[in-house]
Amino acid sequence: MLPPALRGALGVAVGAQLFTFPLVLHSFGAVRPVGAVAGLLLIPLTALFLLGGALATVVDAVSGGDSRAVSEPLLGVLYSALVGINRMFGAVPGIEL
């Protein structure tokens, strides 16, 4: 059984997939249901990446650039994770019309 927070997030993602399924299939000729699962990983990581980038920008402006040695590698790891997860789920075949 999934934890309540995860169950709620997955429910929203699956609901959105089901609601938009006909429009996506008509517009693009394919649909990828794995997107609901991918979103569970990508959405929080993207939020963390954007928040980290905004925070790094502010700290960098205040410190005069001294924080880059710390922020760039951390943001680089997050970015690489986002790209890797996106590629992994992007390789999963979808349902074609």
C-alpha positions in Angstrom: 0.0 0.0 0.0 1.3 3.5 -0.9 1.6 6.2 1.7 -1.3 8.7 1.6 0.8 11.6 0.1 2.1 9.4 -2.7 -1.3 7.8 -3.3 -2.8 11.3 -3.6 -0.1 12.5 -6.0 -0.5 9.4 -8.1 -4.2 9.8 -8.1 -4.0 13.3 -9.4 -1.5 12.3 -12.1 -3.6 9.3 -13.3 -6.7 11.4 -13.2 -5.1 14.0 -15.4 -3.9 11.3 -17.8 -7.3 9.8 -18.1 -9.0 13.2 -18.5 -6.6 14.4 -21.3 -6.2 10.9 -22.9 -8.6 11.5 -25.9 -7.2 15.0 -26.6 -3.6 13.9 -26.4 -4.2 10.8 -28.6 -6.1 12.9 -31.2 -3.5 15.7 -31.2 -0.3 13.7 -31.1 -1.3 10.2 -32.3 0.1 8.6 -29.2 -0.1 8.7 -25.4 2.4 7.7 -22.8 0.7 6.5 -19.6 4.1 6.1 -17.9 4.1 9.9 -17.6 2.1 9.7 -14.4 4.8 7.6 -12.8 7.5 9.8 -14.3 5.8 12.9 -12.8 6.1 11.5 -9.3 9.9 11.7 -9.7 10.3 14.6 -12.0 8.0 17.2 -10.4 9.6 17.2 -6.9 13.1 17.2 -8.5 12.2 20.0 -10.8 10.9 22.1 -7.9 14.1 21.4 -6.0 16.2 22.3 -9.0 14.3 25.6 -9.5 14.4 26.5 -5.8 18.1 25.7 -5.6 18.8 27.8 -8.7 16.9 30.8 -7.3 18.6 30.4 -3.9 22.0 30.1 -5.6 21.3 33.2 -7.6 20.5 35.2 -4.4 23.5 33.8 -2.4 25.8 34.4 -5.4 24.6 38.1 -5.7 25.2 38.7 -2.0 28.5 36.8 -1.8 30.0 38.2 -4.9 30.3 34.9 -6.7 31.9 32.9 -3.9 29.1 30.4 -3.6 29.5 28.9 -7.1 32.0 26.3 -6.0 29.2 24.7 -3.9 26.0 25.5 -5.9 27.2 24.5 -9.4 28.0 20.9 -8.6 24.9 20.5 -6.5 22.7 21.9 -9.3 24.6 19.9 -11.8 23.8 16.7 -10.0 20.1 17.6 -9.9 20.1 18.5 -13.6 21.8 15.3 -14.5 19.2 13.3 -12.5 16.3 15.2 -14.3 17.8 14.5 -17.7 18.5 10.8 -16.9 15.0 10.2 -15.5 13.4 12.0 -18.4 15.4 9.9 -20.9 14.6 6.7 -19.1 10.9 7.3 -19.1 11.0 8.7 -22.6 12.3 5.4 -23.9 9.2 3.6 -22.7 6.9 3.0 -25.7 3.6 4.7 -25.7 0.2 3.8 -27.0 -0.1 4.8 -30.7 -3.3 5.5 -32.7 
